[in-house]
């Protein structure tokens, strides 16, 4: 999914600060991880509600794409399910 990302530059690298998904504006509170490929870069970011997003920047086209989203509730549910499976 193509999205609008407002970014700032930190040592020459674009760092996502806000995401615009449809009519929702989401503030990035933390960049958790980044990794690189030949013509792209991925950023794993978190918003104020602890939701996680993985964003892909096509550096040749300067286009951002949303590749993954996990709400805080979904993450908690997944952790609880994994813990219950381990205790059985």
Backbone atoms as SQL, in Angstrom:
CREATE TABLE atoms (id INTEGER PRIMARY KEY, chain TEXT, resi INTEGER, resn TEXT, atom TEXT, x REAL, y REAL, z REAL);
INSERT INTO atoms VALUES
  (1, 'A', 1, 'UNK', 'N', 0.844, -1.166, 0.000),
  (2, 'A', 1, 'UNK', 'CA', 0.000, 0.000, 0.000),
  (3, 'A', 1, 'UNK', 'C', 0.894, 1.234, 0.000),
  (4, 'A', 2, 'UNK', 'N', 0.680, 2.100, -0.959),
  (5, 'A', 2, 'UNK', 'CA', 1.445, 3.343, -1.026),
  (6, 'A', 2, 'UNK', 'C', 0.858, 4.335, -0.025),
  (7, 'A', 3, 'UNK', 'N', 1.735, 5.012, 0.692),
  (8, 'A', 3, 'UNK', 'CA', 1.309, 5.967, 1.713),
  (9, 'A', 3, 'UNK', 'C', 2.123, 7.250, 1.586),
  (10, 'A', 4, 'UNK', 'N', 1.692, 8.271, 2.287),
  (11, 'A', 4, 'UNK', 'CA', 2.446, 9.521, 2.348),
  (12, 'A', 4, 'UNK', 'C', 3.200, 9.540, 3.670),
  (13, 'A', 5, 'UNK', 'N', 4.498, 9.738, 3.587),
  (14, 'A', 5, 'UNK', 'CA', 5.349, 9.782, 4.774),
  (15, 'A', 5, 'UNK', 'C', 6.036, 11.140, 4.809),
  (16, 'A', 6, 'UNK', 'N', 5.919, 11.801, 5.932),
  (17, 'A', 6, 'UNK', 'CA', 6.691, 13.026, 6.154),
  (18, 'A', 6, 'UNK', 'C', 7.933, 12.608, 6.923),
  (19, 'A', 7, 'UNK', 'N', 9.084, 12.977, 6.388),
  (20, 'A', 7, 'UNK', 'CA', 10.343, 12.533, 6.981),
  (21, 'A', 7, 'UNK', 'C', 11.249, 13.718, 7.234),
  (22, 'A', 8, 'UNK', 'N', 12.181, 13.503, 8.135),
  (23, 'A', 8, 'UNK', 'CA', 13.239, 14.488, 8.351),
  (24, 'A', 8, 'UNK', 'C', 14.555, 13.816, 7.971),
  (25, 'A', 9, 'UNK', 'N', 15.563, 14.619, 7.779),
  (26, 'A', 9, 'UNK', 'CA', 16.870, 14.071, 7.426),
  (27, 'A', 9, 'UNK', 'C', 17.753, 14.046, 8.669),
  (28, 'A', 10, 'UNK', 'N', 18.362, 12.883, 8.897),
  (29, 'A', 10, 'UNK', 'CA', 19.283, 12.697, 10.009),
  (30, 'A', 10, 'UNK', 'C', 20.566, 12.105, 9.432),
  (31, 'A', 11, 'UNK', 'N', 21.621, 12.903, 9.380),
  (32, 'A', 11, 'UNK', 'CA', 22.895, 12.470, 8.799),
  (33, 'A', 11, 'UNK', 'C', 22.719, 11.977, 7.361),
  (34, 'A', 12, 'UNK', 'N', 21.850, 12.665, 6.597),
  (35, 'A', 12, 'UNK', 'CA', 21.647, 12.335, 5.194),
  (36, 'A', 12, 'UNK', 'C', 20.633, 11.232, 4.929),
  (37, 'A', 13, 'UNK', 'N', 20.053, 10.661, 5.970),
  (38, 'A', 13, 'UNK', 'CA', 19.078, 9.575, 5.830),
  (39, 'A', 13, 'UNK', 'C', 17.689, 10.082, 6.189),
  (40, 'A', 14, 'UNK', 'N', 16.691, 9.736, 5.352),
  (41, 'A', 14, 'UNK', 'CA', 15.318, 10.122, 5.657),
  (42, 'A', 14, 'UNK', 'C', 14.784, 9.270, 6.804),
  (43, 'A', 15, 'UNK', 'N', 14.254, 9.938, 7.833),
  (44, 'A', 15, 'UNK', 'CA', 13.686, 9.265, 8.997),
  (45, 'A', 15, 'UNK', 'C', 12.193, 9.585, 9.037),
  (46, 'A', 16, 'UNK', 'N', 11.316, 8.560, 8.997),
  (47, 'A', 16, 'UNK', 'CA', 9.871, 8.815, 9.031),
  (48, 'A', 16, 'UNK', 'C', 9.458, 9.511, 10.322),
  (49, 'A', 17, 'UNK', 'N', 8.628, 10.552, 10.207),
  (50, 'A', 17, 'UNK', 'CA', 8.112, 11.277, 11.375),
  (51, 'A', 17, 'UNK', 'C', 6.593, 11.172, 11.479),
  (52, 'A', 18, 'UNK', 'N', 5.898, 11.190, 10.343),
  (53, 'A', 18, 'UNK', 'CA', 4.443, 10.986, 10.325),
  (54, 'A', 18, 'UNK', 'C', 4.068, 10.151, 9.114),
  (55, 'A', 19, 'UNK', 'N', 2.969, 9.409, 9.261),
  (56, 'A', 19, 'UNK', 'CA', 2.398, 8.624, 8.168),
  (57, 'A', 19, 'UNK', 'C', 0.998, 9.142, 7.916),
  (58, 'A', 20, 'UNK', 'N', 0.616, 9.204, 6.675),
  (59, 'A', 20, 'UNK', 'CA', -0.756, 9.570, 6.326),
  (60, 'A', 20, 'UNK', 'C', -1.380, 8.397, 5.594),
  (61, 'A', 21, 'UNK', 'N', -2.314, 7.732, 6.276),
  (62, 'A', 21, 'UNK', 'CA', -3.051, 6.603, 5.717),
  (63, 'A', 21, 'UNK', 'C', -4.490, 7.043, 5.534),
  (64, 'A', 22, 'UNK', 'N', -4.918, 7.164, 4.298),
  (65, 'A', 22, 'UNK', 'CA', -6.242, 7.696, 3.994),
  (66, 'A', 22, 'UNK', 'C', -6.383, 9.061, 4.669),
  (67, 'A', 23, 'UNK', 'N', -7.281, 9.202, 5.642),
  (68, 'A', 23, 'UNK', 'CA', -7.465, 10.485, 6.323),
  (69, 'A', 23, 'UNK', 'C', -6.761, 10.513, 7.680),
  (70, 'A', 24, 'UNK', 'N', -6.143, 9.410, 8.081),
  (71, 'A', 24, 'UNK', 'CA', -5.484, 9.334, 9.390),
  (72, 'A', 24, 'UNK', 'C', -4.042, 9.801, 9.316),
  (73, 'A', 25, 'UNK', 'N', -3.678, 10.654, 10.243),
  (74, 'A', 25, 'UNK', 'CA', -2.291, 11.123, 10.380),
  (75, 'A', 25, 'UNK', 'C', -1.717, 10.461, 11.624),
  (76, 'A', 26, 'UNK', 'N', -0.638, 9.733, 11.465),
  (77, 'A', 26, 'UNK', 'CA', -0.056, 8.938, 12.544),
  (78, 'A', 26, 'UNK', 'C', 1.346, 9.468, 12.836),
  (79, 'A', 27, 'UNK', 'N', 1.561, 9.826, 14.096),
  (80, 'A', 27, 'UNK', 'CA', 2.869, 10.320, 14.528),
  (81, 'A', 27, 'UNK', 'C', 3.779, 9.144, 14.871),
  (82, 'A', 28, 'UNK', 'N', 4.964, 9.134, 14.323),
  (83, 'A', 28, 'UNK', 'CA', 5.967, 8.129, 14.658),
  (84, 'A', 28, 'UNK', 'C', 6.664, 8.580, 15.937),
  (85, 'A', 29, 'UNK', 'N', 6.652, 7.714, 16.955),
  (86, 'A', 29, 'UNK', 'CA', 7.325, 8.074, 18.210),
  (87, 'A', 29, 'UNK', 'C', 8.701, 7.422, 18.331),
  (88, 'A', 30, 'UNK', 'N', 8.915, 6.352, 17.560),
  (89, 'A', 30, 'UNK', 'CA', 10.209, 5.678, 17.651),
  (90, 'A', 30, 'UNK', 'C', 10.492, 4.883, 16.380),
  (91, 'A', 31, 'UNK', 'N', 11.725, 4.977, 15.898),
  (92, 'A', 31, 'UNK', 'CA', 12.203, 4.109, 14.827),
  (93, 'A', 31, 'UNK', 'C', 12.925, 2.964, 15.521),
  (94, 'A', 32, 'UNK', 'N', 12.377, 1.748, 15.387),
  (95, 'A', 32, 'UNK', 'CA', 12.910, 0.595, 16.109),
  (96, 'A', 32, 'UNK', 'C', 14.052, -0.102, 15.379),
  (97, 'A', 33, 'UNK', 'N', 13.995, -0.081, 14.038),
  (98, 'A', 33, 'UNK', 'CA', 14.996, -0.804, 13.265),
  (99, 'A', 33, 'UNK', 'C', 14.990, -0.276, 11.836),
  (100, 'A', 34, 'UNK', 'N', 16.091, -0.473, 11.133),
  (101, 'A', 34, 'UNK', 'CA', 16.198, -0.158, 9.712),
  (102, 'A', 34, 'UNK', 'C', 17.082, -1.203, 9.060),
  (103, 'A', 35, 'UNK', 'N', 16.775, -1.563, 7.836),
  (104, 'A', 35, 'UNK', 'CA', 17.655, -2.438, 7.080),
  (105, 'A', 35, 'UNK', 'C', 17.571, -2.065, 5.610),
  (106, 'A', 36, 'UNK', 'N', 18.618, -2.421, 4.881),
  (107, 'A', 36, 'UNK', 'CA', 18.806, -1.931, 3.521),
  (108, 'A', 36, 'UNK', 'C', 18.856, -3.060, 2.513),
  (109, 'A', 37, 'UNK', 'N', 18.459, -2.724, 1.290),
  (110, 'A', 37, 'UNK', 'CA', 18.604, -3.591, 0.136),
  (111, 'A', 37, 'UNK', 'C', 19.261, -2.778, -0.964),
  (112, 'A', 38, 'UNK', 'N', 19.334, -3.329, -2.179),
  (113, 'A', 38, 'UNK', 'CA', 20.030, -2.631, -3.263),
  (114, 'A', 38, 'UNK', 'C', 19.445, -1.245, -3.583),
  (115, 'A', 39, 'UNK', 'N', 18.134, -1.144, -3.683),
  (116, 'A', 39, 'UNK', 'CA', 17.497, 0.126, -4.051),
  (117, 'A', 39, 'UNK', 'C', 16.393, 0.524, -3.089),
  (118, 'A', 40, 'UNK', 'N', 16.388, -0.040, -1.903),
  (119, 'A', 40, 'UNK', 'CA', 15.312, 0.248, -0.966),
  (120, 'A', 40, 'UNK', 'C', 15.836, 0.232, 0.457),
  (121, 'A', 41, 'UNK', 'N', 14.989, 0.710, 1.344),
  (122, 'A', 41, 'UNK', 'CA', 15.286, 0.667, 2.783),
  (123, 'A', 41, 'UNK', 'C', 13.984, 0.396, 3.516),
  (124, 'A', 42, 'UNK', 'N', 14.043, -0.449, 4.522),
  (125, 'A', 42, 'UNK', 'CA', 12.898, -0.723, 5.381),
  (126, 'A', 42, 'UNK', 'C', 13.097, -0.012, 6.708),
  (127, 'A', 43, 'UNK', 'N', 12.007, 0.494, 7.274),
  (128, 'A', 43, 'UNK', 'CA', 12.019, 1.088, 8.612),
  (129, 'A', 43, 'UNK', 'C', 10.891, 0.461, 9.419),
  (130, 'A', 44, 'UNK', 'N', 11.218, -0.013, 10.602),
  (131, 'A', 44, 'UNK', 'CA', 10.220, -0.509, 11.538),
  (132, 'A', 44, 'UNK', 'C', 9.992, 0.598, 12.549),
  (133, 'A', 45, 'UNK', 'N', 8.746, 1.101, 12.609),
  (134, 'A', 45, 'UNK', 'CA', 8.443, 2.245, 13.479),
  (135, 'A', 45, 'UNK', 'C', 7.265, 1.924, 14.384),
  (136, 'A', 46, 'UNK', 'N', 7.145, 2.729, 15.456),
  (137, 'A', 46, 'UNK', 'CA', 6.067, 2.566, 16.434),
  (138, 'A', 46, 'UNK', 'C', 5.368, 3.905, 16.591),
  (139, 'A', 47, 'UNK', 'N', 4.029, 3.860, 16.774),
  (140, 'A', 47, 'UNK', 'CA', 3.275, 5.094, 17.025),
  (141, 'A', 47, 'UNK', 'C', 2.960, 5.212, 18.517),
  (142, 'A', 48, 'UNK', 'N', 2.246, 6.266, 18.895),
  (143, 'A', 48, 'UNK', 'CA', 1.947, 6.533, 20.312),
  (144, 'A', 48, 'UNK', 'C', 1.071, 5.451, 20.939),
  (145, 'A', 49, 'UNK', 'N', 0.301, 4.721, 20.134),
  (146, 'A', 49, 'UNK', 'CA', -0.552, 3.639, 20.639),
  (147, 'A', 49, 'UNK', 'C', 0.170, 2.302, 20.662),
  (148, 'A', 50, 'UNK', 'N', 1.485, 2.298, 20.430),
  (149, 'A', 50, 'UNK', 'CA', 2.325, 1.095, 20.386),
  (150, 'A', 50, 'UNK', 'C', 2.042, 0.190, 19.196),
  (151, 'A', 51, 'UNK', 'N', 1.356, 0.687, 18.179),
  (152, 'A', 51, 'UNK', 'CA', 1.182, -0.083, 16.949),
  (153, 'A', 51, 'UNK', 'C', 2.511, -0.081, 16.195),
  (154, 'A', 52, 'UNK', 'N', 2.776, -1.170, 15.481),
  (155, 'A', 52, 'UNK', 'CA', 4.010, -1.301, 14.710),
  (156, 'A', 52, 'UNK', 'C', 3.711, -1.202, 13.223),
  (157, 'A', 53, 'UNK', 'N', 4.629, -0.568, 12.505),
  (158, 'A', 53, 'UNK', 'CA', 4.527, -0.420, 11.060),
  (159, 'A', 53, 'UNK', 'C', 5.887, -0.752, 10.458),
  (160, 'A', 54, 'UNK', 'N', 5.876, -1.462, 9.340),
  (161, 'A', 54, 'UNK', 'CA', 7.099, -1.618, 8.561),
  (162, 'A', 54, 'UNK', 'C', 6.873, -0.877, 7.256),
  (163, 'A', 55, 'UNK', 'N', 7.754, 0.087, 7.008),
  (164, 'A', 55, 'UNK', 'CA', 7.671, 0.942, 5.836),
  (165, 'A', 55, 'UNK', 'C', 8.827, 0.614, 4.904),
  (166, 'A', 56, 'UNK', 'N', 8.543, 0.628, 3.605),
  (167, 'A', 56, 'UNK', 'CA', 9.583, 0.373, 2.603),
  (168, 'A', 56, 'UNK', 'C', 9.741, 1.626, 1.763),
  (169, 'A', 57, 'UNK', 'N', 10.959, 2.126, 1.670),
  (170, 'A', 57, 'UNK', 'CA', 11.264, 3.287, 0.849),
  (171, 'A', 57, 'UNK', 'C', 11.955, 2.816, -0.421),
  (172, 'A', 58, 'UNK', 'N', 11.303, 3.044, -1.563),
  (173, 'A', 58, 'UNK', 'CA', 11.934, 2.804, -2.855),
  (174, 'A', 58, 'UNK', 'C', 12.794, 4.035, -3.124),
  (175, 'A', 59, 'UNK', 'N', 14.082, 3.917, -2.923),
  (176, 'A', 59, 'UNK', 'CA', 14.959, 5.078, -2.973),
  (177, 'A', 59, 'UNK', 'C', 15.108, 5.661, -4.376),
  (178, 'A', 60, 'UNK', 'N', 14.970, 4.836, -5.409),
  (179, 'A', 60, 'UNK', 'CA', 15.061, 5.358, -6.777),
  (180, 'A', 60, 'UNK', 'C', 13.866, 6.243, -7.113),
  (181, 'A', 61, 'UNK', 'N', 12.687, 5.871, -6.621),
  (182, 'A', 61, 'UNK', 'CA', 11.464, 6.615, -6.918),
  (183, 'A', 61, 'UNK', 'C', 11.042, 7.560, -5.801),
  (184, 'A', 62, 'UNK', 'N', 11.711, 7.485, -4.668),
  (185, 'A', 62, 'UNK', 'CA', 11.334, 8.271, -3.477),
  (186, 'A', 62, 'UNK', 'C', 9.878, 8.025, -3.099),
  (187, 'A', 63, 'UNK', 'N', 9.479, 6.749, -3.103),
  (188, 'A', 63, 'UNK', 'CA', 8.111, 6.350, -2.740),
  (189, 'A', 63, 'UNK', 'C', 8.150, 5.452, -1.515),
  (190, 'A', 64, 'UNK', 'N', 7.265, 5.747, -0.574),
  (191, 'A', 64, 'UNK', 'CA', 7.105, 4.923, 0.624),
  (192, 'A', 64, 'UNK', 'C', 5.923, 3.986, 0.439),
  (193, 'A', 65, 'UNK', 'N', 6.042, 2.778, 0.997),
  (194, 'A', 65, 'UNK', 'CA', 4.969, 1.787, 0.964),
  (195, 'A', 65, 'UNK', 'C', 4.826, 1.181, 2.355),
  (196, 'A', 66, 'UNK', 'N', 3.591, 0.892, 2.743),
  (197, 'A', 66, 'UNK', 'CA', 3.333, 0.186, 3.997),
  (198, 'A', 66, 'UNK', 'C', 3.368, -1.300, 3.689),
  (199, 'A', 67, 'UNK', 'N', 4.263, -2.047, 4.349),
  (200, 'A', 67, 'UNK', 'CA', 4.354, -3.483, 4.093),
  (201, 'A', 67, 'UNK', 'C', 3.808, -4.330, 5.242),
  (202, 'A', 68, 'UNK', 'N', 3.687, -3.724, 6.449),
  (203, 'A', 68, 'UNK', 'CA', 3.151, -4.470, 7.584),
  (204, 'A', 68, 'UNK', 'C', 2.604, -3.498, 8.616),
  (205, 'A', 69, 'UNK', 'N', 1.503, -3.915, 9.260),
  (206, 'A', 69, 'UNK', 'CA', 0.922, -3.162, 10.368),
  (207, 'A', 69, 'UNK', 'C', 0.463, -4.161, 11.410),
  (208, 'A', 70, 'UNK', 'N', 0.740, -3.883, 12.678),
  (209, 'A', 70, 'UNK', 'CA', 0.248, -4.704, 13.788),
  (210, 'A', 70, 'UNK', 'C', -0.181, -3.770, 14.907),
  (211, 'A', 71, 'UNK', 'N', -1.457, -3.819, 15.249),
  (212, 'A', 71, 'UNK', 'CA', -1.961, -2.987, 16.347),
  (213, 'A', 71, 'UNK', 'C', -1.422, -3.509, 17.670),
  (214, 'A', 72, 'UNK', 'N', -1.438, -2.667, 18.675),
  (215, 'A', 72, 'UNK', 'CA', -0.980, -3.073, 20.011),
  (216, 'A', 72, 'UNK', 'C', -1.825, -4.227, 20.534),
  (217, 'A', 73, 'UNK', 'N', -3.153, -4.177, 20.280),
  (218, 'A', 73, 'UNK', 'CA', -4.038, -5.244, 20.748),
  (219, 'A', 73, 'UNK', 'C', -3.690, -6.575, 20.069),
  (220, 'A', 74, 'UNK', 'N', -3.397, -6.543, 18.794),
  (221, 'A', 74, 'UNK', 'CA', -3.031, -7.770, 18.077),
  (222, 'A', 74, 'UNK', 'C', -1.713, -8.336, 18.609),
  (223, 'A', 75, 'UNK', 'N', -0.766, -7.459, 18.923),
  (224, 'A', 75, 'UNK', 'CA', 0.517, -7.918, 19.461),
  (225, 'A', 75, 'UNK', 'C', 0.338, -8.576, 20.818),
  (226, 'A', 76, 'UNK', 'N', -0.502, -7.986, 21.690),
  (227, 'A', 76, 'UNK', 'CA', -0.766, -8.538, 23.014),
  (228, 'A', 76, 'UNK', 'C', -1.453, -9.892, 22.893),
  (229, 'A', 77, 'UNK', 'N', -2.427, -9.977, 22.004),
  (230, 'A', 77, 'UNK', 'CA', -3.144, -11.228, 21.785),
  (231, 'A', 77, 'UNK', 'C', -2.197, -12.324, 21.304),
  (232, 'A', 78, 'UNK', 'N', -1.309, -11.978, 20.397),
  (233, 'A', 78, 'UNK', 'CA', -0.354, -12.946, 19.871),
  (234, 'A', 78, 'UNK', 'C', 0.597, -13.425, 20.973),
  (235, 'A', 79, 'UNK', 'N', 1.095, -12.503, 21.818),
  (236, 'A', 79, 'UNK', 'CA', 1.972, -12.893, 22.922),
  (237, 'A', 79, 'UNK', 'C', 1.261, -13.795, 23.909),
  (238, 'A', 80, 'UNK', 'N', -0.015, -13.460, 24.242),
  (239, 'A', 80, 'UNK', 'CA', -0.791, -14.286, 25.182),
  (240, 'A', 80, 'UNK', 'C', -1.028, -15.674, 24.611),
  (241, 'A', 81, 'UNK', 'N', -1.308, -15.771, 23.332),
  (242, 'A', 81, 'UNK', 'CA', -1.536, -17.060, 22.685),
  (243, 'A', 81, 'UNK', 'C', -0.261, -17.896, 22.717),
  (244, 'A', 82, 'UNK', 'N', 0.874, -17.275, 22.443),
  (245, 'A', 82, 'UNK', 'CA', 2.156, -17.989, 22.464),
  (246, 'A', 82, 'UNK', 'C', 2.488, -18.471, 23.876),
  (247, 'A', 83, 'UNK', 'N', 2.225, -17.641, 24.881),
  (248, 'A', 83, 'UNK', 'CA', 2.494, -18.025, 26.269),
  (249, 'A', 83, 'UNK', 'C', 1.598, -19.185, 26.691),
  (250, 'A', 84, 'UNK', 'N', 0.332, -19.149, 26.288),
  (251, 'A', 84, 'UNK', 'CA', -0.591, -20.231, 26.629),
  (252, 'A', 84, 'UNK', 'C', -0.156, -21.538, 25.956),
  (253, 'A', 85, 'UNK', 'N', 0.317, -21.454, 24.728),
  (254, 'A', 85, 'UNK', 'CA', 0.757, -22.655, 24.011),
  (255, 'A', 85, 'UNK', 'C', 2.009, -23.258, 24.678),
  (256, 'A', 86, 'UNK', 'N', 2.879, -22.416, 25.199),
  (257, 'A', 86, 'UNK', 'CA', 4.077, -22.916, 25.868),
  (258, 'A', 86, 'UNK', 'C', 3.767, -23.576, 27.196),
  (259, 'A', 87, 'UNK', 'N', 2.731, -23.110, 27.886),
  (260, 'A', 87, 'UNK', 'CA', 2.425, -23.675, 29.200),
  (261, 'A', 87, 'UNK', 'C', 1.660, -24.986, 29.123),
  (262, 'A', 88, 'UNK', 'N', 1.235, -25.363, 27.945),
  (263, 'A', 88, 'UNK', 'CA', 0.483, -26.627, 27.797),
  (264, 'A', 88, 'UNK', 'C', 1.385, -27.787, 27.582);
